[in-house]
Amino acid sequence: MKRRSLLLSLIAVSVAAACTFSGNAMAEDALSAILARKVIRVAVPTDYPPYGSVGTDMTPRGYDIDMAALVAKKLGVKLELIPVTGPNRVAYLQTKKSDLTISSLGKTPEREKVIDYSIAYAPFFDAVFGKQEIIAKNYNELTGKVIAVTRGSMQDEELSRLAPGAVIKRFEDNNGTVSAFLAGQAQMFATGTAVAATIKAKDPSVSMDLKVILSNAPCYIGVQKGEPQLVAKLNEIIREAKSSGAIDEMSKKWLGAPAGPLPE
């Protein structure tokens, strides 16, 4: 009887320990950690206007920065912005250097293997732009053309798949991509239409036309794998912002037009 009582006591202790461990593990999900810390770390671009750039006062500004601020406000926490480039914005999530990536991030099958996504919060059209005198109206006519692109970006993936005959020159960030085109190192460059519009607005003398649309790739918030509570909360915030008109206002402010219907 004593041995049985001892065994039952040990089982009870083990069950209690398991329940305590389970409760602690549940409390350590990303959303709970953010709320407990009272700070959310968001990876954002600072080289990709109008989604993210640095203003004359050296303060980050743009669509993605405004979206990050909205998320922080709705969660009731302080916002910590972490500047990233196209190639490292997913890595920052994977290594837990950031809680979210709000960096004009498109959804691809490859990325879905390593991170999760919110619903879309912004529109984004990818296209190839080039000097006005260059003829290129379809993917086949990009063959042999020298096109600058940011390494690891959606445009890099799209170009490689849709225009395998193009001569693709890859750069480590968006500033490098744009600078290569403006300096004559490439005949064309691939980017979002809003970015190209910003370049043209700054310098109307730039010889640049839209040549070929690669895709309509809306922007999503990137989240670490296995954080359903955080994803659900982000989706709630985005849906509320769409319903209230806040997303359309943000889009008009930075992209010059309402966001319109965005995929869930």
DRENDO-819605 format. One line per field, with one value per atom (N, C-alpha, C, O): residue number from 1; x, y, z. Coordinates in steps of 0.1 Angstrom, whole numbers. Atoms other than C-alpha are relative to their C-alpha. Example, Ala and Ser with C-alpha at 12.3 -4.5 7.8 and 13.67 -1.06 7.14 Angstrom:
! DRENDO-819605
num [1:1:1:1:2:2:2:2]
x [9:123:9:19:-9:137:-8:-3]
y [-12:-45:12:12:-11:-11:11:22]
z [0:78:0:7:0:71:8:9]
! end
This chain:
! DRENDO-819605
num [1:1:1:1:2:2:2:2:3:3:3:3:4:4:4:4:5:5:5:5:6:6:6:6:7:7:7:7:8:8:8:8:9:9:9:9:10:10:10:10:11:11:11:11:12:12:12:12:13:13:13:13:14:14:14:14:15:15:15:15:16:16:16:16:17:17:17:17:18:18:18:18:19:19:19:19:20:20:20:20:21:21:21:21:22:22:22:22:23:23:23:23:24:24:24:24:25:25:25:25:26:26:26:26:27:27:27:27:28:28:28:28:29:29:29:29:30:30:30:30:31:31:31:31:32:32:32:32:33:33:33:33:34:34:34:34:35:35:35:35:36:36:36:36:37:37:37:37:38:38:38:38:39:39:39:39:40:40:40:40:41:41:41:41:42:42:42:42:43:43:43:43:44:44:44:44:45:45:45:45:46:46:46:46:47:47:47:47:48:48:48:48:49:49:49:49:50:50:50:50:51:51:51:51:52:52:52:52:53:53:53:53:54:54:54:54:55:55:55:55:56:56:56:56:57:57:57:57:58:58:58:58:59:59:59:59:60:60:60:60:61:61:61:61:62:62:62:62:63:63:63:63:64:64:64:64:65:65:65:65:66:66:66:66:67:67:67:67:68:68:68:68:69:69:69:69:70:70:70:70:71:71:71:71:72:72:72:72:73:73:73:73:74:74:74:74:75:75:75:75:76:76:76:76:77:77:77:77:78:78:78:78:79:79:79:79:80:80:80:80:81:81:81:81:82:82:82:82:83:83:83:83:84:84:84:84:85:85:85:85:86:86:86:86:87:87:87:87:88:88:88:88:89:89:89:89:90:90:90:90:91:91:91:91:92:92:92:92:93:93:93:93:94:94:94:94:95:95:95:95:96:96:96:96:97:97:97:97:98:98:98:98:99:99:99:99:100:100:100:100:101:101:101:101:102:102:102:102:103:103:103:103:104:104:104:104:105:105:105:105:106:106:106:106:107:107:107:107:108:108:108:108:109:109:109:109:110:110:110:110:111:111:111:111:112:112:112:112:113:113:113:113:114:114:114:114:115:115:115:115:116:116:116:116:117:117:117:117:118:118:118:118:119:119:119:119:120:120:120:120:121:121:121:121:122:122:122:122:123:123:123:123:124:124:124:124:125:125:125:125:126:126:126:126:127:127:127:127:128:128:128:128:129:129:129:129:130:130:130:130:131:131:131:131:132:132:132:132:133:133:133:133:134:134:134:134:135:135:135:135:136:136:136:136:137:137:137:137:138:138:138:138:139:139:139:139:140:140:140:140:141:141:141:141:142:142:142:142:143:143:143:143:144:144:144:144:145:145:145:145:146:146:146:146:147:147:147:147:148:148:148:148:149:149:149:149:150:150:150:150:151:151:151:151:152:152:152:152:153:153:153:153:154:154:154:154:155:155:155:155:156:156:156:156:157:157:157:157:158:158:158:158:159:159:159:159:160:160:160:160:161:161:161:161:162:162:162:162:163:163:163:163:164:164:164:164:165:165:165:165:166:166:166:166:167:167:167:167:168:168:168:168:169:169:169:169:170:170:170:170:171:171:171:171:172:172:172:172:173:173:173:173:174:174:174:174:175:175:175:175:176:176:176:176:177:177:177:177:178:178:178:178:179:179:179:179:180:180:180:180:181:181:181:181:182:182:182:182:183:183:183:183:184:184:184:184:185:185:185:185:186:186:186:186:187:187:187:187:188:188:188:188:189:189:189:189:190:190:190:190:191:191:191:191:192:192:192:192:193:193:193:193:194:194:194:194:195:195:195:195:196:196:196:196:197:197:197:197:198:198:198:198:199:199:199:199:200:200:200:200:201:201:201:201:202:202:202:202:203:203:203:203:204:204:204:204:205:205:205:205:206:206:206:206:207:207:207:207:208:208:208:208:209:209:209:209:210:210:210:210:211:211:211:211:212:212:212:212:213:213:213:213:214:214:214:214:215:215:215:215:216:216:216:216:217:217:217:217:218:218:218:218:219:219:219:219:220:220:220:220:221:221:221:221:222:222:222:222:223:223:223:223:224:224:224:224:225:225:225:225:226:226:226:226:227:227:227:227:228:228:228:228:229:229:229:229:230:230:230:230:231:231:231:231:232:232:232:232:233:233:233:233:234:234:234:234:235:235:235:235:236:236:236:236:237:237:237:237:238:238:238:238:239:239:239:239:240:240:240:240:241:241:241:241:242:242:242:242:243:243:243:243:244:244:244:244:245:245:245:245:246:246:246:246:247:247:247:247:248:248:248:248:249:249:249:249:250:250:250:250:251:251:251:251:252:252:252:252:253:253:253:253:254:254:254:254:255:255:255:255:256:256:256:256:257:257:257:257:258:258:258:258:259:259:259:259:260:260:260:260:261:261:261:261:262:262:262:262:263:263:263:263:264:264:264:264]
x [8:0:9:6:-9:29:6:7:-6:45:-10:-7:10:12:-3:-4:3:6:12:9:-12:42:-1:2:1:36:-11:-9:11:3:5:1:-5:20:10:9:-9:48:-7:-4:8:22:-6:-6:7:3:10:7:-10:35:4:6:-3:44:-10:-7:11:10:-1:-2:0:11:11:10:-12:46:-3:1:3:34:-10:-8:10:4:6:3:-6:26:9:9:-9:51:-8:-5:9:22:-5:-6:5:8:10:7:-11:42:3:5:-3:47:-10:-7:11:13:1:-2:-2:21:11:12:-11:52:-2:8:3:35:4:5:-5:47:-9:-3:9:16:1:2:-1:18:13:14:-13:55:1:7:0:50:-8:-3:8:22:7:6:-7:43:12:15:-11:73:-4:4:5:52:7:8:-7:73:-2:-1:0:69:11:12:-11:99:-4:-7:5:90:11:17:-10:114:-7:-17:5:108:10:22:-9:124:3:-6:-3:142:7:12:-6:154:-10:-6:10:121:-12:-23:12:99:-10:-6:6:70:-3:-10:3:68:9:4:-9:98:12:19:-12:125:3:-5:-3:142:-2:3:4:129:12:23:-11:150:4:15:-3:147:6:7:-6:163:-10:-6:10:130:-6:-9:7:116:-14:-21:14:85:-4:4:6:62:-12:-16:12:33:3:-5:-3:50:2:-1:-3:61:-14:-16:13:25:-8:-15:7:12:6:-2:-6:37:-5:-7:5:26:-14:-18:14:-10:-1:-9:0:-3:4:-3:-5:16:-11:-13:11:-12:-11:-16:12:-39:4:-5:-4:-18:3:4:-3:-11:14:17:-14:27:8:4:-9:57:6:7:-5:70:15:21:-14:106:3:0:-3:116:14:23:-13:143:2:-5:-3:157:5:14:-5:161:1:-5:-1:169:-8:-12:8:151:6:-2:-6:176:-1:-1:0:175:-13:-13:13:139:-6:-12:5:129:9:4:-9:160:-1:1:2:153:-11:-11:11:121:4:2:-4:136:10:9:-10:164:-6:1:7:138:7:6:-5:155:-11:-10:12:121:-12:-12:13:85:-8:-15:7:71:9:19:-7:83:-12:-20:9:63:8:13:-10:84:-3:4:5:64:2:7:-3:66:-11:-23:10:49:0:9:1:37:4:0:-5:55:0:1:0:54:13:13:-13:91:0:4:0:86:-10:-8:10:55:5:-1:-6:77:7:9:-8:96:-6:-2:7:72:-15:-19:15:35:-3:5:4:15:-13:-21:13:-13:-7:-2:6:-39:6:14:-6:-29:-4:-15:3:-26:3:0:-3:-14:1:5:-1:-15:15:22:-14:18:0:-2:-2:24:15:22:-14:57:1:-8:-2:70:14:23:-13:100:-1:-9:-1:109:13:23:-12:134:0:-9:-1:147:-10:-14:11:121:3:-6:-3:140:0:1:-1:141:-13:-23:12:115:-1:8:3:101:-14:-18:15:64:-4:-16:3:65:12:23:-12:87:10:22:-10:103:9:21:-8:114:10:17:-10:133:13:23:-11:157:12:11:-12:193:1:11:0:183:6:4:-6:203:-9:-13:10:179:6:10:-4:188:-11:-23:10:170:6:18:-5:173:0:-10:-2:186:-10:-12:9:160:-14:-23:13:131:-10:-7:10:98:3:1:-4:110:11:11:-11:141:-6:-3:6:120:-9:-8:9:95:8:5:-8:122:6:6:-6:140:-9:-5:10:108:-6:-7:7:92:9:5:-9:122:14:23:-12:149:11:23:-10:166:6:15:-5:172:13:16:-13:206:-3:-4:4:198:12:21:-11:222:-6:-15:6:215:8:20:-6:221:-5:-16:3:220:-11:-17:12:194:-6:-1:7:169:7:6:-8:191:10:12:-10:217:-6:0:7:192:-4:-1:4:178:13:13:-12:213:7:12:-6:225:-7:0:7:198:3:5:-2:202:14:17:-14:240:3:14:-2:235:7:11:-6:248:-10:-6:11:215:-9:-12:9:191:-14:-22:13:161:2:13:0:152:-14:-24:12:125:-4:5:4:105:-15:-22:14:71:-4:4:4:51:0:3:0:48:14:16:-14:86:4:11:-3:90:-6:0:7:65:7:8:-7:84:13:17:-13:117:-3:4:4:99:-4:-1:5:83:12:12:-11:117:8:14:-7:133:-7:-5:8:109:8:3:-9:139:5:11:-4:146:-7:-19:6:140:-4:5:5:118:-14:-23:14:87:-2:7:4:68:1:-6:-1:77:-9:-17:7:63:-5:3:5:40:4:0:-4:54:-12:-15:11:26:-7:-1:6:2:2:-5:-4:17:-3:6:3:-1:10:17:-9:19:-7:-18:5:15:10:22:-9:29:5:-2:-6:54:1:4:0:52:8:9:-7:74:-10:-22:8:61:-6:1:6:37:-5:-4:5:22:-14:-17:13:-15:-7:-16:7:-26:4:-4:-5:-4:-6:-10:6:-16:-15:-19:14:-52:-2:-11:1:-47:3:-3:-3:-30:-11:-14:11:-58:-12:-19:11:-83:3:-6:-4:-64:-1:-6:0:-61:-15:-19:14:-98:-7:-15:6:-108:4:-4:-6:-85:-6:-8:6:-100:-15:-19:14:-136:-1:-11:1:-129:5:2:-6:-112:14:20:-14:-78:10:19:-9:-61:-1:9:1:-75:6:12:-6:-64:15:22:-15:-29:5:15:-4:-28:-1:8:1:-40:12:17:-11:-14:14:21:-13:16:0:11:0:5:-9:-8:8:-19:-13:-20:13:-49:-5:4:4:-71:5:9:-5:-60:-9:-5:10:-92:-1:4:2:-101:14:23:-12:-72:-3:-13:3:-70:1:10:0:-77:11:13]
y [-12:0:13:22:-11:23:3:15:-2:17:6:14:-5:23:15:22:-14:56:8:20:-8:67:1:12:-1:58:10:18:-9:77:15:24:-13:107:5:17:-4:107:3:12:-3:105:14:21:-13:134:12:22:-11:155:2:13:-1:146:7:15:-6:156:15:23:-15:189:7:18:-6:196:2:12:-1:188:11:18:-10:211:14:23:-13:239:4:15:-2:235:4:13:-3:234:15:22:-13:266:10:21:-10:284:0:11:0:273:8:15:-7:286:15:23:-14:319:6:19:-5:322:2:3:-3:326:14:22:-13:356:12:22:-11:377:3:15:-2:372:6:15:-5:379:15:23:-14:412:9:19:-7:423:1:12:0:414:10:17:-8:432:15:24:-13:462:7:19:-5:466:-10:-22:9:452:5:16:-2:449:-3:-14:1:455:3:14:-2:450:8:4:-9:478:4:4:-5:490:15:23:-15:524:4:15:-3:522:-3:-5:4:515:9:4:-9:546:-4:-10:-7:551:-10:-6:10:519:3:1:-3:529:7:3:-8:556:8:8:-9:581:14:18:-13:616:10:5:-10:648:2:6:-1:647:-13:-15:13:612:-10:-20:9:596:-9:-4:9:565:5:9:-4:573:-9:-15:7:555:-9:-9:8:531:-11:-12:11:502:6:-1:-6:525:4:2:-3:538:-12:-12:13:502:-5:-10:4:493:8:2:-8:522:-3:-3:4:512:-12:-13:13:477:2:-3:-3:490:7:4:-7:514:-9:-8:9:487:-10:-14:10:464:7:1:-8:492:-2:-2:2:487:10:17:-9:508:-7:-19:5:505:1:12:0:496:-4:-15:3:499:-6:-1:6:477:1:-7:-1:487:-13:-19:12:458:2:12:-1:452:-12:-21:12:428:-13:-22:14:399:-4:-16:5:399:1:-2:-3:408:-13:-13:13:371:-6:-12:5:361:6:-1:-7:387:-7:-7:7:368:-13:-17:13:334:0:-10:0:344:8:10:-7:363:13:17:-13:396:10:22:-8:410:-9:-21:7:401:-1:-11:-1:411:5:12:-7:420:7:0:-8:448:8:19:-5:454:-4:-10:2:453:-15:-18:14:415:-7:-7:8:394:-14:-19:13:359:-10:-9:10:330:-14:-14:14:292:-2:-9:2:293:6:0:-7:319:-7:-7:6:301:-12:-17:11:272:4:-5:-5:293:10:12:-10:320:-1:-7:-1:327:14:23:-13:356:5:-4:-5:379:1:-3:-4:389:12:19:-12:416:13:15:-13:451:12:23:-11:470:-6:-18:4:467:2:10:-2:463:-7:-19:5:459:-1:9:2:445:2:-2:-2:456:3:6:-3:461:14:16:-13:497:2:-4:-1:508:14:21:-12:536:1:-9:-2:551:-6:-11:4:541:-15:-21:14:504:-6:-3:7:481:-13:-21:13:454:1:8:0:447:-13:-15:13:411:-7:-2:7:386:-4:-4:4:373:11:9:-12:408:5:14:-3:410:-8:-6:8:384:8:16:-7:397:14:20:-13:429:-1:-10:-1:439:6:18:-4:442:0:-11:0:453:-4:-1:4:438:-2:-5:2:435:-15:-22:15:400:-4:2:6:378:6:2:-6:401:-7:-17:6:392:2:-8:-2:408:-9:-13:9:387:-14:-20:13:355:0:-9:-1:367:1:-6:-1:377:-13:-17:12:345:-10:-18:10:325:4:-4:-5:347:4:3:-5:360:-6:1:7:334:4:2:-4:349:14:19:-13:383:-1:-12:-1:393:7:19:-6:398:4:-5:-4:419:3:11:-1:415:9:9:-9:441:-3:-9:4:438:8:4:-7:465:8:9:-7:487:12:16:-12:518:-4:3:4:498:-4:-1:3:485:12:13:-13:520:7:12:-7:535:-6:1:7:509:4:6:-4:518:15:18:-14:556:3:12:-2:552:-6:-5:6:533:-14:-19:13:500:-11:-22:9:484:7:19:-6:490:2:11:0:483:-4:-7:5:476:-5:0:5:457:4:4:-5:472:1:-3:-3:482:13:22:-12:507:13:24:-12:530:5:18:-5:531:7:18:-6:539:14:24:-13:567:10:22:-9:582:5:17:-4:582:10:20:-9:599:14:24:-13:625:8:20:-7:634:6:17:-5:638:-4:-14:2:641:-2:-7:1:642:-15:-18:13:605:-7:-7:8:584:-13:-22:12:557:-3:6:4:538:-14:-21:14:508:-9:-5:9:479:-12:-15:13:447:-1:0:3:440:-15:-24:13:410:-6:-18:6:405:11:22:-8:421:-8:-19:7:410:8:15:-8:425:-2:-13:1:431:-7:-4:7:409:2:5:-1:411:-14:-24:13:383:-3:6:4:364:-13:-21:13:336:-12:-10:12:301:-4:-3:6:286:10:8:-10:318:4:15:-2:315:12:19:-11:339:14:23:-13:367:3:14:-2:361:4:13:-4:362:14:21:-13:394:10:20:-8:410:1:12:0:399:8:15:-8:415:15:22:-14:448:4:15:-4:448:1:10:0:439:13:19:-12:467:13:22:-12:492:1:12:0:481:5:13:-4:485:15:21:-14:519:10:22:-8:532:5:12:-4:536:-5:2:6:513:8:11:-8:533:13:18:-13:565:-1:8:3:551:-1:4:2:540:13:15:-13:574:9:16:-8:591:-3:5:5:570:-4:-3:6:554:8:6:-9:581:-6:1:6:558:-9:-14:10:537:-14:-17:14:502:-9:-18:9:487:-13:-15:14:450:-6:-6:7:431:-14:-17:14:393:-3:2:5:376:-12:-17]
z [0:0:0:-7:-1:9:-14:-19:13:-25:-10:-18:9:-43:3:-6:-3:-24:-5:-10:5:-33:-15:-20:14:-69:-5:-14:3:-70:3:-5:-3:-54:-11:-15:11:-80:-13:-20:12:-108:1:-9:-2:-93:-2:-8:2:-91:-14:-19:14:-127:-8:-17:7:-139:2:-7:-4:-120:-7:-12:6:-134:-15:-21:14:-169:-3:-13:2:-166:2:-6:-2:-152:-12:-17:12:-181:-12:-20:11:-206:1:-9:-2:-191:-3:-9:2:-192:-15:-20:14:-228:-8:-17:7:-238:2:-7:-3:-221:-8:-8:7:-241:-15:-23:14:-275:-3:6:4:-295:4:9:-4:-289:15:19:-15:-251:4:12:-3:-251:-4:4:4:-270:10:14:-9:-247:14:21:-13:-216:-1:9:2:-230:-2:1:3:-240:-11:-12:12:-271:-11:-9:12:-306:-10:-13:9:-329:-14:-17:14:-365:-10:-10:10:-394:-12:-17:10:-420:-10:-7:10:-452:2:6:0:-452:-14:-15:13:-488:-12:-23:10:-506:0:3:0:-510:-11:-21:-11:-507:12:21:-11:-485:12:23:-11:-464:-4:-13:3:-465:12:22:-11:-443:-5:-15:3:-443:3:7:-2:-442:15:18:-14:-404:5:18:-3:-405:7:13:-6:-393:-11:-22:10:-411:-3:6:4:-431:-12:-19:12:-456:4:16:-2:-459:10:20:-10:-440:14:23:-13:-412:6:18:-6:-408:4:14:-4:-408:13:21:-13:-381:12:22:-11:-360:3:15:-3:-364:8:17:-8:-352:14:23:-14:-322:8:20:-7:-313:4:15:-3:-315:10:18:-10:-294:14:24:-12:-269:5:17:-4:-270:-7:-17:6:-279:-13:-14:13:-315:-1:1:3:-322:-14:-18:15:-359:-2:4:3:-372:-15:-23:15:-407:-5:0:7:-431:-15:-19:14:-467:-6:2:6:-492:4:8:-2:-487:15:17:-14:-448:7:19:-8:-439:5:16:-5:-437:11:20:-9:-419:14:24:-12:-392:8:20:-6:-385:5:17:-3:-385:12:20:-11:-361:12:22:-10:-339:4:16:-2:-343:-1:3:1:-351:3:1:-2:-341:-12:-15:12:-374:-11:-8:11:-409:-8:-13:8:-425:-10:-8:9:-455:-15:-22:14:-488:-4:-15:1:-484:-8:-4:8:-511:5:12:-4:-506:-11:-22:9:-523:6:19:-6:-519:8:18:-7:-509:14:24:-12:-482:10:22:-9:-469:7:17:-6:-460:13:22:-12:-434:8:20:-8:-423:-2:-12:2:-418:-4:-3:5:-431:6:10:-2:-422:-13:-23:13:-447:-6:1:7:-472:6:10:-5:-460:-10:-7:10:-491:-14:-16:13:-529:-5:1:5:-549:-14:-15:14:-587:-3:-1:5:-599:-15:-22:15:-633:-3:5:5:-654:-7:-15:6:-663:-7:-3:7:-688:-8:-8:8:-710:-11:-16:9:-733:-14:-21:14:-765:-1:-12:0:-755:-3:4:3:-770:8:7:-8:-747:5:14:-3:-746:7:11:-6:-733:5:4:-7:-715:-10:-7:10:-747:-4:-7:4:-756:11:8:-11:-723:-2:5:2:-736:-5:-14:4:-738:7:6:-7:-719:14:21:-13:-689:10:9:-10:-659:14:18:-14:-624:9:6:-9:-595:14:15:-14:-557:3:1:-3:-547:10:21:-10:-530:0:8:0:-538:-9:-16:8:-554:-15:-23:14:-586:-5:-17:3:-586:-4:-14:2:-584:-13:-21:11:-610:-13:-23:12:-635:-4:-16:2:-631:-6:-15:5:-638:-13:-22:12:-665:-12:-23:11:-684:2:4:-2:-682:-10:-7:9:-712:3:-4:-4:-695:7:13:-7:-682:13:13:-12:-646:9:12:-9:-624:13:15:-13:-588:10:10:-9:-561:14:16:-14:-523:6:16:-5:-517:-11:-22:10:-535:-5:-17:4:-536:-10:-20:10:-554:-13:-24:12:-579:-8:-20:6:-587:-5:-17:4:-588:-12:-20:12:-613:-12:-23:12:-637:-3:-15:3:-633:-4:-12:4:-637:-14:-19:13:-670:1:-9:-1:-656:-4:-7:4:-666:-9:-7:9:-694:6:3:-6:-672:15:19:-14:-636:4:-2:-5:-618:13:23:-13:-590:1:-9:-1:-578:-7:-8:8:-598:9:4:-9:-567:2:2:-1:-564:-12:-11:12:-600:-1:-6:1:-597:9:6:-10:-567:-7:-6:7:-588:-11:-12:11:-617:6:0:-6:-594:5:5:-5:-579:-12:-10:11:-613:-13:-19:12:-643:-13:-23:12:-667:-2:-13:2:-661:-11:-11:11:-692:4:6:-6:-679:-4:-2:3:-691:6:8:-4:-678:-12:-22:11:-701:1:-8:-1:-688:15:24:-14:-657:3:-4:-4:-638:8:6:-8:-613:9:11:-11:-588:13:15:-12:-555:12:17:-12:-525:11:11:-11:-493:12:15:-11:-463:12:10:-12:-427:2:3:-3:-421:15:23:-14:-388:1:-9:-2:-374:-1:3:1:-380:13:24:-12:-355:10:22:-9:-340:-4:-8:4:-347:7:1:-8:-319:-6:-7:5:-333:-14:-17:13:-369:1:-6:-1:-358:5:0:-5:-339:-11:-13:11:-369:-10:-15:10:-392:5:-3:-6:-368:-1:-5:1:-368:-15:-17:15:-407:-4:-11:4:-412:6:-1:-6:-388:-7:-10:8:-407:-14:-19:13:-440:1:-7:-2:-427:4:-1:-4:-411:-11:-10:11:-443:3:-5:-3:-426:-10:-13:10:-451:-13:-19:13:-481:2:-7:-2:-465:0:-6:0:-460:-14:-18:14:-496:-8:-16:7:-509:4:-5:-5:-488:-6:-10:4:-500:-15:-21:13:-533:-10:-22:8:-546:-4:-13:3:-548:11:18:-10:-525:-2:-13:1:-517:-8:-15:7:-531:7:18:-6:-525:1:-8:-3:-509:4:11:-3:-507:15:22:-14:-474:0:11]
! end
